Amino acid sequence: MSWSVDMRIPVFFGAAPAGTVQAGLIEGDFAPLSDSYNVRFSLPETAPENGHSIGCACCVPRGPAATALASLFRARATGAAPFFNAVVARASAAGAAAIKASLQNDPLASARFRLGDEPG
């Protein structure tokens, strides 16, 4: 029999299940989670001359959502943040898409985090 345990931290959009210790991944001016460690990120403005965002995934190696996830993990690992076992994201549709893209395409983010609705 083969066992597989996914120890990655789940990222939820909306709310995490009861009983989890949460950290917040907050885009721009969205309200932070109360009584939780929060990290903010901002998506860059779109540059009209080429249609790409400043710092888009095709022009730089890591986007702001992946960088924010790395900050969350580093804070947890070094004790700068209280231990958490779930992340709640508060973001616009574009911010949520950036987070999901990071979870799929960024090697470090996908090694440490997963979508909360995936089987763990």
Secondary structure, 3 states (H helix, E strand, C coil): CCCCCCCCEEEEECCCCCCCCEEEEEECCCCCCCCCEEEEECCCCECCCCCCECCCCCCCCCCHHHHHHHHHHHHHHHCCCCCCCEEEEECCHHHHHHHHHHHHHCHHHHHHEEECCCCC
